[in-house]
Amino acid sequence: MVMHDYHVLLTADIENYGGRTDAQQRTLQSGLISAIETAADRVQLDHESWSRQVGGDSLTAVLPAEPGPLVTIPLLLDQFLTELDVAIAAHNSRRADPTWARMRIRLAVHVGPLQLDGAAGWPGQHAVQPARLRDSAPIRAALDIFRDADLALIISREVFRDYVSQGPGRPRPSEFLEVAVAEKKQKYPAYLYVPHFDVHDMEPPESPLPSDDAPSTPPSGSGSIKNRVNKGDIFFAQGNINLTHDPERRKK
């Protein structure tokens, strides 16, 4: 019988890693691990107990089943996120280093039953989902829009529903923007947050798609964002409308 323990999953990826030199990539790898471990140490999360998979520009961690999500998730989303943002900023201040490159991170958090005994990793949909969220169009667009941000967070519906929306703590539920992620034939409701910025500024201007995809009568919007990708352009549909990346819309 296969046993599934309930775990919190955390995954982080460096923006535009492939566009850096070999020396810069080496520095960025060290910067990513250092920032995550420093943030964990500052909030007394035992990162030595995490099960890890690394991929050059990314790190995915499964946190221990104990003390459990009721303790771990609020700590991750509040204090750990704050300290991670500070640690990334510290890395980005070291411009004198000849191999320096600015580090910007996409971070995803998910929770669910997980198998840790796979022959080539962690099998199961709950191991796949956070990576899909981390690499999705909405969180990439958030970093494109908020160019001064060093960090963007996306969480699964399960994390938002069971932990964020149910009690006190930061970020508040109203600080998240609901997004619909469609990646590799899978669809996931998720919630987006960017420290120091109002993600609701991502709501697009009212300009119809210049294609036959635009409905004759646009449906009323709910304030959520849905995405699809067409020839490299991201369309956020509150009734299928095109998002323009206007730097003047950044929150100062």
C-alpha positions as CSV (number, residue, x, y, z in Angstrom):
1,M,0.0,0.0,0.0
2,V,1.4,3.4,-1.0
3,M,1.4,5.9,1.8
4,H,0.7,9.6,1.1
5,D,1.7,12.1,3.8
6,Y,0.4,15.6,3.7
7,H,3.2,18.1,2.8
8,V,3.8,21.7,2.0
9,L,5.7,22.2,-1.3
10,L,7.8,25.3,-2.1
11,T,9.4,26.0,-5.4
12,A,11.5,28.9,-6.7
13,D,12.9,29.8,-10.1
14,I,15.2,32.6,-11.3
15,E,13.9,34.9,-14.0
16,N,15.9,35.0,-17.3
17,Y,18.5,32.5,-16.0
18,G,19.3,31.3,-19.5
19,G,20.1,34.7,-20.7
20,R,23.0,35.1,-18.4
21,T,26.7,34.3,-18.8
22,D,28.2,31.1,-17.3
23,A,29.8,33.1,-14.5
24,Q,26.6,35.0,-13.8
25,Q,24.6,31.7,-13.7
26,R,27.0,30.3,-11.1
27,T,26.6,33.4,-8.9
28,L,22.8,33.3,-9.3
29,Q,22.7,29.6,-8.3
30,S,24.5,30.5,-5.1
31,G,22.3,33.6,-4.6
32,L,19.1,31.5,-4.9
33,I,20.2,28.9,-2.4
34,S,21.7,31.5,0.0
35,A,18.5,33.7,-0.1
36,I,16.2,30.8,0.7
37,E,18.4,29.3,3.4
38,T,18.9,32.7,5.0
39,A,15.2,33.5,5.0
40,A,14.5,30.0,6.5
41,D,17.1,30.5,9.2
42,R,15.7,33.9,10.2
43,V,12.2,32.5,10.8
44,Q,13.5,29.2,12.4
45,L,12.4,26.9,9.5
46,D,14.7,23.9,9.5
47,H,15.8,23.8,5.8
48,E,18.1,20.9,6.6
49,S,15.0,18.7,7.0
50,W,13.6,19.6,3.6
51,S,13.6,17.1,0.8
52,R,15.1,19.0,-2.2
53,Q,15.3,18.8,-6.0
54,V,17.5,21.4,-7.7
55,G,17.6,22.3,-11.4
56,G,20.3,24.9,-11.9
57,D,17.9,27.9,-11.9
58,S,15.4,26.4,-9.6
59,L,14.9,24.8,-6.2
60,T,11.9,22.7,-5.2
61,A,11.5,21.6,-1.5
62,V,9.1,19.3,0.3
63,L,8.8,20.4,3.9
64,P,8.4,17.8,6.6
65,A,4.9,16.5,7.6
66,E,5.5,18.0,11.1
67,P,4.7,20.5,12.5
68,G,2.2,20.6,9.6
69,P,0.6,23.1,7.2
70,L,-1.3,25.0,9.9
71,V,2.0,26.1,11.3
72,T,4.2,26.1,8.2
73,I,2.1,27.9,5.6
74,P,1.4,31.0,7.6
75,L,5.1,31.2,8.5
76,L,6.1,30.8,4.8
77,L,3.6,33.4,3.5
78,D,4.3,36.0,6.1
79,Q,7.7,36.1,7.8
80,F,9.6,33.8,5.4
81,L,8.4,35.7,2.4
82,T,9.4,39.0,4.0
83,E,12.9,37.7,4.8
84,L,13.3,36.2,1.3
85,D,12.5,39.5,-0.2
86,V,15.1,41.2,2.0
87,A,17.7,38.5,1.1
88,I,17.1,38.9,-2.6
89,A,17.5,42.7,-2.2
90,A,20.8,42.1,-0.4
91,H,22.0,40.0,-3.3
92,N,20.9,42.6,-5.8
93,S,22.8,45.4,-4.0
94,R,26.2,43.7,-4.7
95,R,26.8,45.3,-8.0
96,A,30.6,45.5,-7.5
97,D,30.9,41.8,-8.0
98,P,32.2,41.2,-11.6
99,T,29.8,38.2,-12.0
100,W,26.8,40.0,-10.5
101,A,23.4,39.8,-12.2
102,R,20.1,41.0,-10.8
103,M,18.1,38.1,-9.3
104,R,14.3,38.0,-9.5
105,I,12.4,35.0,-8.2
106,R,9.1,33.4,-9.1
107,L,7.9,31.5,-6.0
108,A,5.0,29.0,-5.7
109,V,3.5,27.3,-2.6
110,H,1.2,24.3,-2.7
111,V,0.0,21.7,-0.2
112,G,-1.3,18.2,-0.6
113,P,-0.8,14.4,-0.1
114,L,2.6,13.4,-1.6
115,Q,4.7,10.3,-2.2
116,L,8.4,10.8,-1.4
117,D,9.6,7.3,-2.5
118,G,9.5,7.5,-6.3
119,A,12.3,5.9,-8.3
120,A,13.1,9.2,-10.1
121,G,11.5,11.9,-7.9
122,W,8.2,12.6,-6.2
123,P,5.4,11.1,-8.2
124,G,1.9,12.5,-8.3
125,Q,-0.1,15.5,-9.3
126,H,0.7,17.5,-6.2
127,A,4.4,17.3,-7.0
128,V,3.7,18.7,-10.5
129,Q,1.3,21.5,-9.7
130,P,3.6,24.0,-7.9
131,A,6.1,23.9,-10.8
132,R,3.2,24.6,-13.2
133,L,2.1,27.6,-11.1
134,R,5.7,28.9,-10.8
135,D,6.3,28.8,-14.5
136,S,2.8,30.1,-15.6
137,A,2.0,33.1,-17.7
138,P,0.3,35.2,-14.9
139,I,3.4,35.2,-12.5
140,R,5.7,35.8,-15.4
141,A,3.5,38.8,-16.4
142,A,3.6,40.1,-12.9
143,L,7.4,40.4,-13.0
144,D,7.2,41.9,-16.4
145,I,4.7,44.6,-15.2
146,F,6.3,45.4,-11.8
147,R,9.9,45.8,-12.9
148,D,11.0,47.1,-9.5
149,A,9.8,43.9,-7.8
150,D,12.4,41.2,-7.0
151,L,9.9,38.5,-6.0
152,A,6.4,37.3,-7.1
153,L,4.4,34.6,-5.3
154,I,1.7,32.3,-6.6
155,I,-0.2,29.9,-4.4
156,S,-2.6,27.1,-5.2
157,R,-6.4,27.3,-4.6
158,E,-5.9,24.8,-1.7
159,V,-3.4,27.1,0.1
160,F,-5.6,30.2,-0.4
161,R,-8.9,28.4,0.6
162,D,-7.7,26.5,3.6
163,Y,-5.1,28.8,5.1
164,V,-5.1,32.4,3.7
165,S,-8.8,33.0,3.7
166,Q,-9.5,31.4,7.1
167,G,-7.7,33.6,9.5
168,P,-5.5,36.5,10.4
169,G,-2.0,36.9,9.0
170,R,-0.3,38.4,6.0
171,P,-0.7,38.8,3.2
172,R,-4.4,39.4,3.6
173,P,-6.8,37.7,1.2
174,S,-7.6,41.0,-0.5
175,E,-4.0,41.4,-1.5
176,F,-4.1,38.4,-3.8
177,L,-5.4,38.3,-7.3
178,E,-7.2,35.2,-8.5
179,V,-5.7,33.9,-11.7
180,A,-6.5,30.9,-13.9
181,V,-3.4,29.0,-14.9
182,A,-3.4,26.8,-18.0
183,E,-0.1,24.9,-18.4
184,K,0.6,21.6,-20.4
185,K,-3.1,20.7,-20.8
186,Q,-3.8,21.2,-17.2
187,K,-5.8,24.1,-15.6
188,Y,-5.3,25.3,-12.1
189,P,-7.1,28.1,-10.2
190,A,-4.4,30.1,-8.3
191,Y,-3.7,33.3,-6.4
192,L,-1.0,35.9,-7.2
193,Y,0.8,38.3,-4.8
194,V,3.7,40.7,-5.3
195,P,5.3,42.2,-2.2
196,H,5.1,46.1,-2.1
197,F,2.8,46.2,-5.2
198,D,-0.9,46.0,-5.8
199,V,-1.5,43.1,-8.1
200,H,-4.9,44.5,-8.9
201,D,-3.1,47.1,-11.0
202,M,-2.6,44.2,-13.5
203,E,-6.3,44.6,-14.5
204,P,-6.1,45.3,-18.2
205,P,-7.4,48.4,-20.0
206,E,-10.5,48.0,-22.1
207,S,-9.2,47.2,-25.5
208,P,-10.7,44.3,-27.5
209,L,-8.6,41.6,-29.0
210,P,-7.7,42.3,-32.6
211,S,-8.9,38.8,-33.7
212,D,-11.9,36.7,-34.2
213,D,-11.5,35.3,-30.7
214,A,-13.1,38.4,-29.2
215,P,-16.7,37.7,-28.2
216,S,-19.5,39.9,-29.6
217,T,-20.8,40.5,-26.1
218,P,-18.0,40.5,-23.5
219,P,-19.0,38.7,-20.3
220,S,-19.0,40.7,-17.1
221,G,-15.7,40.5,-15.2
222,S,-15.3,39.2,-11.7
223,G,-11.9,40.8,-11.0
224,S,-10.1,37.6,-11.7
225,I,-7.5,37.1,-14.5
226,K,-7.4,34.2,-16.9
227,N,-4.6,33.5,-19.3
228,R,-3.8,31.9,-22.5
229,V,-0.7,32.2,-24.7
230,N,-0.9,33.0,-28.4
231,K,2.2,33.6,-30.5
232,G,4.1,34.7,-27.4
233,D,1.5,37.3,-26.3
234,I,-0.3,36.9,-23.0
235,F,-4.0,37.7,-23.1
236,F,-5.7,38.3,-19.7
237,A,-9.4,37.7,-20.2
238,Q,-11.9,39.6,-18.2
239,G,-13.8,38.9,-21.4
240,N,-10.7,38.2,-23.5
241,I,-8.9,41.5,-23.6
242,N,-5.3,42.3,-24.3
243,L,-3.0,43.4,-21.4
244,T,-0.5,46.1,-22.2
245,H,2.6,46.3,-20.1
246,D,2.7,50.0,-19.2
247,P,5.5,50.8,-16.7
248,E,3.6,53.9,-15.6
249,R,1.1,51.6,-14.0
250,R,3.6,50.4,-11.4
251,K,2.8,51.1,-7.8
252,K,5.5,53.3,-6.4
